[in-house]
Amino acid sequence: MLNKKKLGNLVASIAALGLVCATAVAPAHAEGTFNATVAGYNNMTSLAALETRSVQPVVVTNLPANVGLYALHCAVPMNPRSAPTLCDSSTDSLVYIPATAADRASVAAKIKVNGEFYGTNPNPQTGTSANQSVDCRAEVAPGLGACAVYILGAGRESANPNYLRVFPTVFKSVRTDRKTDKVKFRPKSGSKITQNGRAFSATTRSGVTPSITADNCSVRDGKITALADTGTCTLTIVTTGGRNFKPLVATRTFKLG
């Protein structure tokens, strides 16, 4: 279990994290006391012996009306009093529970937790951070794990500590001789794409489905489409690795025309 004094410092400062920053406000009213658990564990309890990739159940109880929540898996910052700026944005790893007009006694969701991921800043307003690969099996300090699942309020409640819950993640070890993953593309890098689009595919040697982000073009439903008449489009392709393969971060550039 994580050192509670150190985690307490983290909890005190992390309320600034959110996709929208807001001034702290009093919590809305609901029957009973708000709580959130991951895999049945309460706040400040480690999620231990996790596989490289796993789906963990999130259960929220007594969620007041007009309160939404985020669940994210992030690297714990070197300074535990700072908000994390490297979080997993891959498929199913950033969960949003939208607000509703009525209190809710219970809300269930699921979050995919990866032992390795390509970290991005979920809230650039709180400071800039270069994207980088994160290995959650490392320790950032004695007694302080490398990553944690954060549950926090959304919108105006993003700075409200009443809705903050932190669950350190501890992963099983992997083979030291894992293979380097590779990705195959269609069309080839450097090809021209237009606003009419063309067929697109990206398959990995490991078989892991990659997460793809793009600028100046979109990748959707097996098709890549230009979003501008001229220039270039760069795709960033990321996988979360596994027992036999290392994570992959690759880029490919296409011409727009």
MIVOKOL-213999 format. One line per 3 residues: number of its first residue (from 1); for each residue y, z, x of C-alpha. Coordinates in steps of 0.5 Angstrom, whole numbers, m for minus. Layout:
% residues N
NUM	Y:Z:X | ...
***
This chain:
% residues 257
1	0:0:0 | 7:m2:2 | 11:4:5
4	15:7:m1 | 21:9:3 | 22:2:6
7	20:m2:m1 | 25:3:m4 | 31:0:1
10	28:m7:m1 | 28:m5:m9 | 36:m3:m8
13	38:m9:m5 | 34:m15:m8 | 37:m14:m15
16	42:m20:m13 | 37:m25:m13 | 36:m30:m19
19	38:m37:m20 | 44:m34:m23 | 48:m28:m21
22	51:m24:m25 | 55:m17:m25 | 50:m11:m27
25	50:m9:m35 | 46:m4:m39 | 40:m6:m41
28	39:m9:m48 | 35:m4:m53 | 28:m5:m55
31	22:0:m57 | 19:3:m52 | 20:3:m44
34	20:m4:m41 | 15:m5:m36 | 12:m11:m32
37	5:m11:m28 | 1:m17:m24 | m6:m17:m24
40	m6:m10:m28 | m2:m7:m22 | 5:m3:m23
43	11:m4:m19 | 10:m2:m12 | 3:m3:m11
46	0:m8:m7 | m4:m14:m9 | m10:m14:m4
49	m15:m18:m1 | m12:m24:m5 | m15:m31:m3
52	m11:m37:0 | m9:m39:m7 | m10:m35:m14
55	m7:m35:m21 | m5:m28:m22 | m4:m25:m29
58	3:m23:m31 | 4:m18:m37 | 11:m16:m39
61	11:m10:m45 | 17:m8:m49 | 22:m14:m47
64	29:m13:m50 | 32:m19:m54 | 36:m24:m50
67	33:m22:m44 | 29:m27:m40 | 25:m26:m33
70	23:m30:m27 | 17:m29:m23 | 17:m31:m16
73	13:m31:m9 | 17:m30:m3 | 18:m28:4
76	20:m21:5 | 27:m22:9 | 27:m19:16
79	33:m14:13 | 29:m11:7 | 36:m10:4
82	37:m17:4 | 35:m21:m2 | 30:m26:0
85	32:m33:1 | 25:m36:2 | 21:m37:m4
88	15:m41:m6 | 17:m47:m11 | 11:m51:m11
91	7:m52:m18 | 6:m46:m22 | 9:m41:m17
94	16:m40:m20 | 15:m38:m27 | 20:m37:m32
97	20:m33:m39 | 26:m35:m43 | 30:m30:m47
100	29:m30:m55 | 33:m27:m61 | 28:m22:m62
103	25:m16:m58 | 18:m17:m56 | 12:m12:m55
106	8:m16:m50 | 9:m23:m46 | 3:m26:m42
109	4:m31:m37 | 1:m33:m30 | 3:m34:m23
112	0:m38:m18 | 0:m34:m11 | m1:m38:m5
115	m2:m35:2 | 2:m40:5 | 8:m44:3
118	14:m48:4 | 20:m43:3 | 26:m45:m1
121	32:m41:m3 | 32:m40:m11 | 39:m38:m11
124	43:m42:m6 | 49:m38:m9 | 47:m32:m5
127	47:m35:2 | 44:m41:5 | 38:m41:9
130	34:m47:12 | 27:m49:9 | 21:m47:13
133	14:m46:12 | 12:m38:11 | 5:m35:13
136	4:m29:8 | m1:m26:13 | 4:m24:18
139	8:m18:18 | 15:m17:18 | 15:m10:21
142	10:m4:21 | 8:m2:14 | 12:m8:11
145	8:m14:9 | 11:m21:10 | 11:m23:2
148	11:m20:m5 | 12:m22:m12 | 18:m21:m15
151	20:m20:m22 | 27:m20:m24 | 32:m21:m30
154	35:m28:m31 | 42:m30:m33 | 46:m24:m34
157	41:m19:m33 | 39:m22:m26 | 43:m16:m22
160	40:m11:m27 | 35:m7:m23 | 32:m4:m30
163	28:m11:m30 | 26:m11:m22 | 19:m10:m20
166	16:m12:m13 | 9:m13:m12 | 7:m14:m4
169	2:m19:m3 | m4:m18:2 | m9:m24:4
172	m16:m25:6 | m16:m28:13 | m18:m36:14
175	m21:m39:20 | m17:m40:26 | m20:m47:27
178	m17:m50:21 | m16:m58:21 | m9:m61:20
181	m8:m64:13 | m6:m71:12 | m3:m75:7
184	m4:m82:5 | 2:m86:1 | 3:m92:m4
187	7:m95:m3 | 8:m95:5 | 14:m91:8
190	20:m96:9 | 18:m100:3 | 24:m102:m2
193	24:m99:m9 | 28:m101:m15 | 31:m98:m21
196	25:m101:m25 | 20:m97:m21 | 14:m98:m18
199	7:m95:m18 | 6:m89:m13 | 1:m84:m11
202	0:m79:m5 | m7:m76:m4 | m9:m71:2
205	m15:m71:6 | m16:m64:4 | m16:m66:m3
208	m10:m61:m5 | m5:m63:m10 | 2:m64:m6
211	8:m62:m9 | 14:m67:m8 | 21:m67:m8
214	26:m73:m7 | 33:m74:m7 | 36:m81:m10
217	29:m83:m13 | 24:m79:m18 | 17:m79:m18
220	14:m78:m24 | 8:m80:m28 | 5:m84:m22
223	11:m88:m21 | 17:m88:m16 | 24:m90:m19
226	31:m91:m15 | 36:m87:m18 | 42:m91:m14
229	43:m98:m13 | 43:m98:m5 | 42:m93:1
232	35:m89:2 | 31:m84:m1 | 27:m79:2
235	21:m75:0 | 18:m68:2 | 11:m67:1
238	8:m60:1 | 1:m57:1 | 0:m50:1
241	m6:m50:6 | m13:m47:5 | m19:m44:8
244	m21:m50:12 | m14:m54:12 | m7:m52:15
247	m1:m53:10 | 2:m60:10 | 10:m61:11
250	11:m69:11 | 17:m73:9 | 17:m81:8
253	23:m85:7 | 24:m91:2 | 30:m96:2
256	33:m97:m5 | 35:m104:m7
***
